[in-house]
Amino acid sequence: MKSTTRALKEWNVAVNALEEGKTIVLLRKGGIREQAGQFNVADKQVLLYPTFEHQQPDLLKPDFASQVKTVESGWHPEFIKISSWAEITDVFLVACKPAITALFPYHIWNEKFVGDRLKWQQNQPIYILLLRAYRLAQNLEIPYISAYGGCRSWIDLASPISLEGSEAVLCNREYLERSNEIRNLMANPPNASGSQKITKLTI
């Protein structure tokens, strides 16, 4: 893929962590405006679109909470910086609390966030995404338009953005080592009973 308009919306602090190689993990349950209220992954390669409105320092580990300033509901920058994209290499569908707890060292959120995600829409599992991030050859600033707003995970930008010349944040060996640790953890979650199923999805 040489260019794309498809983008995944995520907190700015999480996008920064992916771009800096501090995490390769996102936890999602979907936004209010998702189709049927359910998060789904339909695209393997996506631009990373930073959001600010719902960032909450009290849901982040201290090192990441210090990077966040809360903004008023509905606030957004006039221009959105797009500086990276990601290949979603793995998607796990998890309804197993021990597996979610075991993932704690691998992501940026704190216990309160994890607990809130588990309690919200308890009949729905959590999606664990492993992403290999790439920095674009050139950072871009795109005008914000209303179509980008709302509690949704996936959007299409008004114009395609080139992926050519991008550089991987982590080398092949490091990404493989980190992702294999998590794959092994998902295959053998600690303290999980046989009825607590983890499903690996194909994108």
PyMOL commands that place a pseudoatom at each C-alpha (Angstrom):
pseudoatom trace, name=CA, resn=MET, resi=1, chain=A, elem=C, hetatm=0, pos=[0.000, 0.000, 0.000]
pseudoatom trace, name=CA, resn=LYS, resi=2, chain=A, elem=C, hetatm=0, pos=[1.552, 3.300, -1.107]
pseudoatom trace, name=CA, resn=SER, resi=3, chain=A, elem=C, hetatm=0, pos=[-1.055, 5.616, 0.438]
pseudoatom trace, name=CA, resn=THR, resi=4, chain=A, elem=C, hetatm=0, pos=[-4.255, 5.458, 2.457]
pseudoatom trace, name=CA, resn=THR, resi=5, chain=A, elem=C, hetatm=0, pos=[-7.076, 7.564, 3.841]
pseudoatom trace, name=CA, resn=ARG, resi=6, chain=A, elem=C, hetatm=0, pos=[-8.008, 5.047, 6.533]
pseudoatom trace, name=CA, resn=ALA, resi=7, chain=A, elem=C, hetatm=0, pos=[-7.171, 6.128, 10.074]
pseudoatom trace, name=CA, resn=LEU, resi=8, chain=A, elem=C, hetatm=0, pos=[-7.538, 4.781, 13.603]
pseudoatom trace, name=CA, resn=LYS, resi=9, chain=A, elem=C, hetatm=0, pos=[-8.434, 7.375, 16.228]
pseudoatom trace, name=CA, resn=GLU, resi=10, chain=A, elem=C, hetatm=0, pos=[-6.570, 7.020, 19.517]
pseudoatom trace, name=CA, resn=TRP, resi=11, chain=A, elem=C, hetatm=0, pos=[-5.560, 9.227, 22.426]
pseudoatom trace, name=CA, resn=ASN, resi=12, chain=A, elem=C, hetatm=0, pos=[-2.627, 11.500, 21.543]
pseudoatom trace, name=CA, resn=VAL, resi=13, chain=A, elem=C, hetatm=0, pos=[-0.617, 10.117, 24.463]
pseudoatom trace, name=CA, resn=ALA, resi=14, chain=A, elem=C, hetatm=0, pos=[-1.087, 6.567, 23.108]
pseudoatom trace, name=CA, resn=VAL, resi=15, chain=A, elem=C, hetatm=0, pos=[-0.072, 7.607, 19.588]
pseudoatom trace, name=CA, resn=ASN, resi=16, chain=A, elem=C, hetatm=0, pos=[3.074, 9.198, 21.024]
pseudoatom trace, name=CA, resn=ALA, resi=17, chain=A, elem=C, hetatm=0, pos=[3.858, 6.017, 22.973]
pseudoatom trace, name=CA, resn=LEU, resi=18, chain=A, elem=C, hetatm=0, pos=[3.528, 3.929, 19.798]
pseudoatom trace, name=CA, resn=GLU, resi=19, chain=A, elem=C, hetatm=0, pos=[5.714, 6.366, 17.854]
pseudoatom trace, name=CA, resn=GLU, resi=20, chain=A, elem=C, hetatm=0, pos=[8.372, 6.268, 20.575]
pseudoatom trace, name=CA, resn=GLY, resi=21, chain=A, elem=C, hetatm=0, pos=[8.364, 2.469, 20.854]
pseudoatom trace, name=CA, resn=LYS, resi=22, chain=A, elem=C, hetatm=0, pos=[7.129, 2.549, 24.456]
pseudoatom trace, name=CA, resn=THR, resi=23, chain=A, elem=C, hetatm=0, pos=[4.223, 0.222, 23.660]
pseudoatom trace, name=CA, resn=ILE, resi=24, chain=A, elem=C, hetatm=0, pos=[2.893, -1.948, 20.861]
pseudoatom trace, name=CA, resn=VAL, resi=25, chain=A, elem=C, hetatm=0, pos=[-0.476, -2.588, 22.558]
pseudoatom trace, name=CA, resn=LEU, resi=26, chain=A, elem=C, hetatm=0, pos=[-3.884, -0.938, 22.361]
pseudoatom trace, name=CA, resn=LEU, resi=27, chain=A, elem=C, hetatm=0, pos=[-6.976, -2.026, 24.318]
pseudoatom trace, name=CA, resn=ARG, resi=28, chain=A, elem=C, hetatm=0, pos=[-10.312, -1.242, 22.704]
pseudoatom trace, name=CA, resn=LYS, resi=29, chain=A, elem=C, hetatm=0, pos=[-14.008, -1.840, 23.194]
pseudoatom trace, name=CA, resn=GLY, resi=30, chain=A, elem=C, hetatm=0, pos=[-15.305, 0.620, 20.639]
pseudoatom trace, name=CA, resn=GLY, resi=31, chain=A, elem=C, hetatm=0, pos=[-17.003, 4.008, 20.615]
pseudoatom trace, name=CA, resn=ILE, resi=32, chain=A, elem=C, hetatm=0, pos=[-20.634, 4.976, 20.934]
pseudoatom trace, name=CA, resn=ARG, resi=33, chain=A, elem=C, hetatm=0, pos=[-20.894, 5.444, 17.168]
pseudoatom trace, name=CA, resn=GLU, resi=34, chain=A, elem=C, hetatm=0, pos=[-19.323, 2.126, 16.211]
pseudoatom trace, name=CA, resn=GLN, resi=35, chain=A, elem=C, hetatm=0, pos=[-21.431, -0.095, 13.993]
pseudoatom trace, name=CA, resn=ALA, resi=36, chain=A, elem=C, hetatm=0, pos=[-23.818, -1.989, 16.296]
pseudoatom trace, name=CA, resn=GLY, resi=37, chain=A, elem=C, hetatm=0, pos=[-21.821, -0.530, 19.204]
pseudoatom trace, name=CA, resn=GLN, resi=38, chain=A, elem=C, hetatm=0, pos=[-19.112, -3.147, 18.623]
pseudoatom trace, name=CA, resn=PHE, resi=39, chain=A, elem=C, hetatm=0, pos=[-15.446, -2.528, 17.855]
pseudoatom trace, name=CA, resn=ASN, resi=40, chain=A, elem=C, hetatm=0, pos=[-14.200, -4.301, 14.731]
pseudoatom trace, name=CA, resn=VAL, resi=41, chain=A, elem=C, hetatm=0, pos=[-10.900, -4.396, 12.861]
pseudoatom trace, name=CA, resn=ALA, resi=42, chain=A, elem=C, hetatm=0, pos=[-11.302, -4.329, 9.098]
pseudoatom trace, name=CA, resn=ASP, resi=43, chain=A, elem=C, hetatm=0, pos=[-8.035, -2.696, 8.011]
pseudoatom trace, name=CA, resn=LYS, resi=44, chain=A, elem=C, hetatm=0, pos=[-4.527, -3.978, 8.578]
pseudoatom trace, name=CA, resn=GLN, resi=45, chain=A, elem=C, hetatm=0, pos=[-2.654, -0.767, 7.729]
pseudoatom trace, name=CA, resn=VAL, resi=46, chain=A, elem=C, hetatm=0, pos=[-3.947, 2.470, 9.243]
pseudoatom trace, name=CA, resn=LEU, resi=47, chain=A, elem=C, hetatm=0, pos=[-2.817, 6.008, 9.862]
pseudoatom trace, name=CA, resn=LEU, resi=48, chain=A, elem=C, hetatm=0, pos=[-2.694, 7.019, 13.525]
pseudoatom trace, name=CA, resn=TYR, resi=49, chain=A, elem=C, hetatm=0, pos=[-5.035, 9.935, 14.230]
pseudoatom trace, name=CA, resn=PRO, resi=50, chain=A, elem=C, hetatm=0, pos=[-4.414, 11.584, 17.630]
pseudoatom trace, name=CA, resn=THR, resi=51, chain=A, elem=C, hetatm=0, pos=[-7.376, 12.710, 19.745]
pseudoatom trace, name=CA, resn=PHE, resi=52, chain=A, elem=C, hetatm=0, pos=[-7.423, 14.920, 22.822]
pseudoatom trace, name=CA, resn=GLU, resi=53, chain=A, elem=C, hetatm=0, pos=[-11.002, 15.292, 24.049]
pseudoatom trace, name=CA, resn=HIS, resi=54, chain=A, elem=C, hetatm=0, pos=[-11.282, 12.100, 26.122]
pseudoatom trace, name=CA, resn=GLN, resi=55, chain=A, elem=C, hetatm=0, pos=[-7.728, 11.895, 27.470]
pseudoatom trace, name=CA, resn=GLN, resi=56, chain=A, elem=C, hetatm=0, pos=[-7.816, 11.513, 31.247]
pseudoatom trace, name=CA, resn=PRO, resi=57, chain=A, elem=C, hetatm=0, pos=[-4.623, 11.544, 33.323]
pseudoatom trace, name=CA, resn=ASP, resi=58, chain=A, elem=C, hetatm=0, pos=[-6.266, 9.485, 36.071]
pseudoatom trace, name=CA, resn=LEU, resi=59, chain=A, elem=C, hetatm=0, pos=[-6.591, 6.547, 33.646]
pseudoatom trace, name=CA, resn=LEU, resi=60, chain=A, elem=C, hetatm=0, pos=[-2.888, 6.467, 32.743]
pseudoatom trace, name=CA, resn=LYS, resi=61, chain=A, elem=C, hetatm=0, pos=[0.268, 5.215, 34.406]
pseudoatom trace, name=CA, resn=PRO, resi=62, chain=A, elem=C, hetatm=0, pos=[2.166, 8.132, 36.023]
pseudoatom trace, name=CA, resn=ASP, resi=63, chain=A, elem=C, hetatm=0, pos=[4.825, 8.518, 33.304]
pseudoatom trace, name=CA, resn=PHE, resi=64, chain=A, elem=C, hetatm=0, pos=[2.099, 8.971, 30.692]
pseudoatom trace, name=CA, resn=ALA, resi=65, chain=A, elem=C, hetatm=0, pos=[-0.377, 10.889, 32.858]
pseudoatom trace, name=CA, resn=SER, resi=66, chain=A, elem=C, hetatm=0, pos=[2.172, 13.693, 33.220]
pseudoatom trace, name=CA, resn=GLN, resi=67, chain=A, elem=C, hetatm=0, pos=[2.044, 14.220, 29.436]
pseudoatom trace, name=CA, resn=VAL, resi=68, chain=A, elem=C, hetatm=0, pos=[-1.694, 14.938, 29.336]
pseudoatom trace, name=CA, resn=LYS, resi=69, chain=A, elem=C, hetatm=0, pos=[-3.593, 18.180, 29.769]
pseudoatom trace, name=CA, resn=THR, resi=70, chain=A, elem=C, hetatm=0, pos=[-7.370, 17.805, 29.890]
pseudoatom trace, name=CA, resn=VAL, resi=71, chain=A, elem=C, hetatm=0, pos=[-9.449, 19.812, 27.422]
pseudoatom trace, name=CA, resn=GLU, resi=72, chain=A, elem=C, hetatm=0, pos=[-13.093, 20.812, 27.281]
pseudoatom trace, name=CA, resn=SER, resi=73, chain=A, elem=C, hetatm=0, pos=[-15.638, 18.465, 25.772]
pseudoatom trace, name=CA, resn=GLY, resi=74, chain=A, elem=C, hetatm=0, pos=[-15.751, 18.916, 22.008]
pseudoatom trace, name=CA, resn=TRP, resi=75, chain=A, elem=C, hetatm=0, pos=[-12.329, 20.598, 21.812]
pseudoatom trace, name=CA, resn=HIS, resi=76, chain=A, elem=C, hetatm=0, pos=[-9.999, 19.689, 18.964]
pseudoatom trace, name=CA, resn=PRO, resi=77, chain=A, elem=C, hetatm=0, pos=[-7.015, 21.358, 17.282]
pseudoatom trace, name=CA, resn=GLU, resi=78, chain=A, elem=C, hetatm=0, pos=[-7.667, 23.372, 14.148]
pseudoatom trace, name=CA, resn=PHE, resi=79, chain=A, elem=C, hetatm=0, pos=[-5.068, 21.180, 12.445]
pseudoatom trace, name=CA, resn=ILE, resi=80, chain=A, elem=C, hetatm=0, pos=[-4.375, 17.521, 13.225]
pseudoatom trace, name=CA, resn=LYS, resi=81, chain=A, elem=C, hetatm=0, pos=[-0.803, 16.257, 13.086]
pseudoatom trace, name=CA, resn=ILE, resi=82, chain=A, elem=C, hetatm=0, pos=[-0.467, 12.946, 11.253]
pseudoatom trace, name=CA, resn=SER, resi=83, chain=A, elem=C, hetatm=0, pos=[3.053, 11.629, 11.729]
pseudoatom trace, name=CA, resn=SER, resi=84, chain=A, elem=C, hetatm=0, pos=[2.741, 7.837, 11.755]
pseudoatom trace, name=CA, resn=TRP, resi=85, chain=A, elem=C, hetatm=0, pos=[0.874, 4.777, 10.630]
pseudoatom trace, name=CA, resn=ALA, resi=86, chain=A, elem=C, hetatm=0, pos=[0.716, 1.239, 11.934]
pseudoatom trace, name=CA, resn=GLU, resi=87, chain=A, elem=C, hetatm=0, pos=[0.400, -2.295, 10.729]
pseudoatom trace, name=CA, resn=ILE, resi=88, chain=A, elem=C, hetatm=0, pos=[-2.016, -4.178, 12.974]
pseudoatom trace, name=CA, resn=THR, resi=89, chain=A, elem=C, hetatm=0, pos=[-0.245, -7.524, 13.193]
pseudoatom trace, name=CA, resn=ASP, resi=90, chain=A, elem=C, hetatm=0, pos=[-2.453, -9.305, 15.753]
pseudoatom trace, name=CA, resn=VAL, resi=91, chain=A, elem=C, hetatm=0, pos=[-5.935, -8.951, 17.198]
pseudoatom trace, name=CA, resn=PHE, resi=92, chain=A, elem=C, hetatm=0, pos=[-7.063, -10.910, 20.255]
pseudoatom trace, name=CA, resn=LEU, resi=93, chain=A, elem=C, hetatm=0, pos=[-10.611, -11.007, 21.534]
pseudoatom trace, name=CA, resn=VAL, resi=94, chain=A, elem=C, hetatm=0, pos=[-10.359, -11.377, 25.314]
pseudoatom trace, name=CA, resn=ALA, resi=95, chain=A, elem=C, hetatm=0, pos=[-13.034, -11.866, 27.956]
pseudoatom trace, name=CA, resn=CYS, resi=96, chain=A, elem=C, hetatm=0, pos=[-10.574, -13.307, 30.455]
pseudoatom trace, name=CA, resn=LYS, resi=97, chain=A, elem=C, hetatm=0, pos=[-9.696, -11.005, 33.353]
pseudoatom trace, name=CA, resn=PRO, resi=98, chain=A, elem=C, hetatm=0, pos=[-6.427, -12.821, 34.220]
pseudoatom trace, name=CA, resn=ALA, resi=99, chain=A, elem=C, hetatm=0, pos=[-5.148, -12.284, 30.660]
pseudoatom trace, name=CA, resn=ILE, resi=100, chain=A, elem=C, hetatm=0, pos=[-6.032, -8.582, 30.748]
pseudoatom trace, name=CA, resn=THR, resi=101, chain=A, elem=C, hetatm=0, pos=[-4.312, -8.247, 34.121]
pseudoatom trace, name=CA, resn=ALA, resi=102, chain=A, elem=C, hetatm=0, pos=[-1.202, -10.029, 32.839]
pseudoatom trace, name=CA, resn=LEU, resi=103, chain=A, elem=C, hetatm=0, pos=[-0.951, -7.518, 29.982]
pseudoatom trace, name=CA, resn=PHE, resi=104, chain=A, elem=C, hetatm=0, pos=[-0.479, -4.651, 32.449]
pseudoatom trace, name=CA, resn=PRO, resi=105, chain=A, elem=C, hetatm=0, pos=[3.297, -4.207, 31.873]
pseudoatom trace, name=CA, resn=TYR, resi=106, chain=A, elem=C, hetatm=0, pos=[2.824, -3.893, 28.112]
pseudoatom trace, name=CA, resn=HIS, resi=107, chain=A, elem=C, hetatm=0, pos=[0.496, -0.881, 27.799]
pseudoatom trace, name=CA, resn=ILE, resi=108, chain=A, elem=C, hetatm=0, pos=[0.181, 2.695, 29.067]
pseudoatom trace, name=CA, resn=TRP, resi=109, chain=A, elem=C, hetatm=0, pos=[-3.044, 2.528, 31.119]
pseudoatom trace, name=CA, resn=ASN, resi=110, chain=A, elem=C, hetatm=0, pos=[-3.499, 2.030, 34.855]
pseudoatom trace, name=CA, resn=GLU, resi=111, chain=A, elem=C, hetatm=0, pos=[-5.658, -0.338, 36.905]
pseudoatom trace, name=CA, resn=LYS, resi=112, chain=A, elem=C, hetatm=0, pos=[-8.617, 2.060, 36.929]
pseudoatom trace, name=CA, resn=PHE, resi=113, chain=A, elem=C, hetatm=0, pos=[-8.742, 2.176, 33.122]
pseudoatom trace, name=CA, resn=VAL, resi=114, chain=A, elem=C, hetatm=0, pos=[-8.547, -1.611, 32.864]
pseudoatom trace, name=CA, resn=GLY, resi=115, chain=A, elem=C, hetatm=0, pos=[-11.236, -2.037, 35.510]
pseudoatom trace, name=CA, resn=ASP, resi=116, chain=A, elem=C, hetatm=0, pos=[-13.514, 0.464, 33.783]
pseudoatom trace, name=CA, resn=ARG, resi=117, chain=A, elem=C, hetatm=0, pos=[-13.049, -1.283, 30.419]
pseudoatom trace, name=CA, resn=LEU, resi=118, chain=A, elem=C, hetatm=0, pos=[-13.945, -4.640, 31.932]
pseudoatom trace, name=CA, resn=LYS, resi=119, chain=A, elem=C, hetatm=0, pos=[-17.088, -3.258, 33.620]
pseudoatom trace, name=CA, resn=TRP, resi=120, chain=A, elem=C, hetatm=0, pos=[-18.365, -1.238, 30.626]
pseudoatom trace, name=CA, resn=GLN, resi=121, chain=A, elem=C, hetatm=0, pos=[-20.633, -3.379, 28.427]
pseudoatom trace, name=CA, resn=GLN, resi=122, chain=A, elem=C, hetatm=0, pos=[-19.624, -6.509, 30.314]
pseudoatom trace, name=CA, resn=ASN, resi=123, chain=A, elem=C, hetatm=0, pos=[-21.129, -8.772, 27.673]
pseudoatom trace, name=CA, resn=GLN, resi=124, chain=A, elem=C, hetatm=0, pos=[-18.560, -7.531, 25.167]
pseudoatom trace, name=CA, resn=PRO, resi=125, chain=A, elem=C, hetatm=0, pos=[-14.919, -8.698, 25.198]
pseudoatom trace, name=CA, resn=ILE, resi=126, chain=A, elem=C, hetatm=0, pos=[-11.906, -6.420, 25.002]
pseudoatom trace, name=CA, resn=TYR, resi=127, chain=A, elem=C, hetatm=0, pos=[-9.933, -6.245, 21.776]
pseudoatom trace, name=CA, resn=ILE, resi=128, chain=A, elem=C, hetatm=0, pos=[-6.154, -6.438, 22.202]
pseudoatom trace, name=CA, resn=LEU, resi=129, chain=A, elem=C, hetatm=0, pos=[-4.356, -4.939, 19.206]
pseudoatom trace, name=CA, resn=LEU, resi=130, chain=A, elem=C, hetatm=0, pos=[-0.642, -5.367, 18.527]
pseudoatom trace, name=CA, resn=LEU, resi=131, chain=A, elem=C, hetatm=0, pos=[0.649, -2.618, 16.275]
pseudoatom trace, name=CA, resn=ARG, resi=132, chain=A, elem=C, hetatm=0, pos=[3.947, -2.142, 14.518]
pseudoatom trace, name=CA, resn=ALA, resi=133, chain=A, elem=C, hetatm=0, pos=[4.299, 1.624, 14.166]
pseudoatom trace, name=CA, resn=TYR, resi=134, chain=A, elem=C, hetatm=0, pos=[6.042, 3.471, 11.348]
pseudoatom trace, name=CA, resn=ARG, resi=135, chain=A, elem=C, hetatm=0, pos=[7.014, 7.129, 11.243]
pseudoatom trace, name=CA, resn=LEU, resi=136, chain=A, elem=C, hetatm=0, pos=[5.997, 8.901, 8.061]
pseudoatom trace, name=CA, resn=ALA, resi=137, chain=A, elem=C, hetatm=0, pos=[8.755, 10.356, 5.919]
pseudoatom trace, name=CA, resn=GLN, resi=138, chain=A, elem=C, hetatm=0, pos=[7.208, 13.767, 6.579]
pseudoatom trace, name=CA, resn=ASN, resi=139, chain=A, elem=C, hetatm=0, pos=[4.895, 14.962, 9.332]
pseudoatom trace, name=CA, resn=LEU, resi=140, chain=A, elem=C, hetatm=0, pos=[1.669, 16.420, 7.988]
pseudoatom trace, name=CA, resn=GLU, resi=141, chain=A, elem=C, hetatm=0, pos=[-0.923, 18.768, 9.421]
pseudoatom trace, name=CA, resn=ILE, resi=142, chain=A, elem=C, hetatm=0, pos=[-4.416, 18.309, 8.046]
pseudoatom trace, name=CA, resn=PRO, resi=143, chain=A, elem=C, hetatm=0, pos=[-7.396, 20.624, 8.641]
pseudoatom trace, name=CA, resn=TYR, resi=144, chain=A, elem=C, hetatm=0, pos=[-9.941, 19.291, 11.101]
pseudoatom trace, name=CA, resn=ILE, resi=145, chain=A, elem=C, hetatm=0, pos=[-13.386, 18.705, 9.614]
pseudoatom trace, name=CA, resn=SER, resi=146, chain=A, elem=C, hetatm=0, pos=[-16.574, 17.659, 11.397]
pseudoatom trace, name=CA, resn=ALA, resi=147, chain=A, elem=C, hetatm=0, pos=[-16.531, 14.230, 9.729]
pseudoatom trace, name=CA, resn=TYR, resi=148, chain=A, elem=C, hetatm=0, pos=[-13.525, 13.353, 11.916]
pseudoatom trace, name=CA, resn=GLY, resi=149, chain=A, elem=C, hetatm=0, pos=[-15.436, 13.983, 15.149]
pseudoatom trace, name=CA, resn=GLY, resi=150, chain=A, elem=C, hetatm=0, pos=[-17.567, 11.740, 17.313]
pseudoatom trace, name=CA, resn=CYS, resi=151, chain=A, elem=C, hetatm=0, pos=[-16.928, 8.636, 19.388]
pseudoatom trace, name=CA, resn=ARG, resi=152, chain=A, elem=C, hetatm=0, pos=[-15.821, 6.339, 16.625]
pseudoatom trace, name=CA, resn=SER, resi=153, chain=A, elem=C, hetatm=0, pos=[-12.588, 4.417, 16.105]
pseudoatom trace, name=CA, resn=TRP, resi=154, chain=A, elem=C, hetatm=0, pos=[-12.247, 4.453, 12.324]
pseudoatom trace, name=CA, resn=ILE, resi=155, chain=A, elem=C, hetatm=0, pos=[-12.397, 7.405, 9.936]
pseudoatom trace, name=CA, resn=ASP, resi=156, chain=A, elem=C, hetatm=0, pos=[-11.448, 8.156, 6.348]
pseudoatom trace, name=CA, resn=LEU, resi=157, chain=A, elem=C, hetatm=0, pos=[-9.380, 11.292, 5.815]
pseudoatom trace, name=CA, resn=ALA, resi=158, chain=A, elem=C, hetatm=0, pos=[-10.412, 13.734, 3.105]
pseudoatom trace, name=CA, resn=SER, resi=159, chain=A, elem=C, hetatm=0, pos=[-7.187, 13.112, 1.149]
pseudoatom trace, name=CA, resn=PRO, resi=160, chain=A, elem=C, hetatm=0, pos=[-4.840, 10.103, 0.988]
pseudoatom trace, name=CA, resn=ILE, resi=161, chain=A, elem=C, hetatm=0, pos=[-1.504, 10.242, 2.798]
pseudoatom trace, name=CA, resn=SER, resi=162, chain=A, elem=C, hetatm=0, pos=[1.581, 8.607, 1.337]
pseudoatom trace, name=CA, resn=LEU, resi=163, chain=A, elem=C, hetatm=0, pos=[3.256, 5.818, 3.308]
pseudoatom trace, name=CA, resn=GLU, resi=164, chain=A, elem=C, hetatm=0, pos=[6.339, 5.719, 1.092]
pseudoatom trace, name=CA, resn=GLY, resi=165, chain=A, elem=C, hetatm=0, pos=[9.655, 6.356, 2.806]
pseudoatom trace, name=CA, resn=SER, resi=166, chain=A, elem=C, hetatm=0, pos=[8.294, 5.453, 6.249]
pseudoatom trace, name=CA, resn=GLU, resi=167, chain=A, elem=C, hetatm=0, pos=[10.656, 4.032, 8.866]
pseudoatom trace, name=CA, resn=ALA, resi=168, chain=A, elem=C, hetatm=0, pos=[9.714, 1.372, 11.402]
pseudoatom trace, name=CA, resn=VAL, resi=169, chain=A, elem=C, hetatm=0, pos=[9.882, 2.527, 15.021]
pseudoatom trace, name=CA, resn=LEU, resi=170, chain=A, elem=C, hetatm=0, pos=[11.206, -0.870, 16.149]
pseudoatom trace, name=CA, resn=CYS, resi=171, chain=A, elem=C, hetatm=0, pos=[13.536, -3.112, 14.173]
pseudoatom trace, name=CA, resn=ASN, resi=172, chain=A, elem=C, hetatm=0, pos=[12.262, -6.501, 13.023]
pseudoatom trace, name=CA, resn=ARG, resi=173, chain=A, elem=C, hetatm=0, pos=[13.978, -8.381, 15.850]
pseudoatom trace, name=CA, resn=GLU, resi=174, chain=A, elem=C, hetatm=0, pos=[12.701, -6.136, 18.637]
pseudoatom trace, name=CA, resn=TYR, resi=175, chain=A, elem=C, hetatm=0, pos=[9.129, -6.103, 17.369]
pseudoatom trace, name=CA, resn=LEU, resi=176, chain=A, elem=C, hetatm=0, pos=[9.169, -9.870, 16.960]
pseudoatom trace, name=CA, resn=GLU, resi=177, chain=A, elem=C, hetatm=0, pos=[10.493, -10.369, 20.501]
pseudoatom trace, name=CA, resn=ARG, resi=178, chain=A, elem=C, hetatm=0, pos=[7.884, -8.083, 22.064]
pseudoatom trace, name=CA, resn=SER, resi=179, chain=A, elem=C, hetatm=0, pos=[4.950, -9.400, 20.043]
pseudoatom trace, name=CA, resn=ASN, resi=180, chain=A, elem=C, hetatm=0, pos=[5.939, -13.030, 20.688]
pseudoatom trace, name=CA, resn=GLU, resi=181, chain=A, elem=C, hetatm=0, pos=[5.948, -12.379, 24.442]
pseudoatom trace, name=CA, resn=ILE, resi=182, chain=A, elem=C, hetatm=0, pos=[2.364, -11.163, 24.217]
pseudoatom trace, name=CA, resn=ARG, resi=183, chain=A, elem=C, hetatm=0, pos=[1.291, -13.951, 21.841]
pseudoatom trace, name=CA, resn=ASN, resi=184, chain=A, elem=C, hetatm=0, pos=[2.661, -16.509, 24.296]
pseudoatom trace, name=CA, resn=LEU, resi=185, chain=A, elem=C, hetatm=0, pos=[0.862, -14.765, 27.138]
pseudoatom trace, name=CA, resn=MET, resi=186, chain=A, elem=C, hetatm=0, pos=[-2.416, -14.859, 25.220]
pseudoatom trace, name=CA, resn=ALA, resi=187, chain=A, elem=C, hetatm=0, pos=[-1.906, -18.539, 24.423]
pseudoatom trace, name=CA, resn=ASN, resi=188, chain=A, elem=C, hetatm=0, pos=[-1.255, -19.369, 28.075]
pseudoatom trace, name=CA, resn=PRO, resi=189, chain=A, elem=C, hetatm=0, pos=[-2.877, -16.725, 30.302]
pseudoatom trace, name=CA, resn=PRO, resi=190, chain=A, elem=C, hetatm=0, pos=[-2.102, -17.152, 34.011]
pseudoatom trace, name=CA, resn=ASN, resi=191, chain=A, elem=C, hetatm=0, pos=[-4.883, -18.250, 36.364]
pseudoatom trace, name=CA, resn=ALA, resi=192, chain=A, elem=C, hetatm=0, pos=[-7.405, -18.569, 33.536]
pseudoatom trace, name=CA, resn=SER, resi=193, chain=A, elem=C, hetatm=0, pos=[-9.996, -21.328, 33.609]
pseudoatom trace, name=CA, resn=GLY, resi=194, chain=A, elem=C, hetatm=0, pos=[-10.804, -23.379, 30.531]
pseudoatom trace, name=CA, resn=SER, resi=195, chain=A, elem=C, hetatm=0, pos=[-14.108, -21.558, 30.093]
pseudoatom trace, name=CA, resn=GLN, resi=196, chain=A, elem=C, hetatm=0, pos=[-12.391, -18.172, 29.754]
pseudoatom trace, name=CA, resn=LYS, resi=197, chain=A, elem=C, hetatm=0, pos=[-11.745, -18.097, 26.035]
pseudoatom trace, name=CA, resn=ILE, resi=198, chain=A, elem=C, hetatm=0, pos=[-9.240, -15.974, 24.117]
pseudoatom trace, name=CA, resn=THR, resi=199, chain=A, elem=C, hetatm=0, pos=[-9.765, -15.757, 20.377]
pseudoatom trace, name=CA, resn=LYS, resi=200, chain=A, elem=C, hetatm=0, pos=[-7.100, -14.701, 17.887]
pseudoatom trace, name=CA, resn=LEU, resi=201, chain=A, elem=C, hetatm=0, pos=[-8.787, -12.971, 14.964]
pseudoatom trace, name=CA, resn=THR, resi=202, chain=A, elem=C, hetatm=0, pos=[-7.685, -12.919, 11.344]
pseudoatom trace, name=CA, resn=ILE, resi=203, chain=A, elem=C, hetatm=0, pos=[-7.619, -9.476, 9.779]
for i in range(1, 203): cmd.bond("trace and resi %d" % i, "trace and resi %d" % (i + 1))
show_as sticks, trace
zoom trace
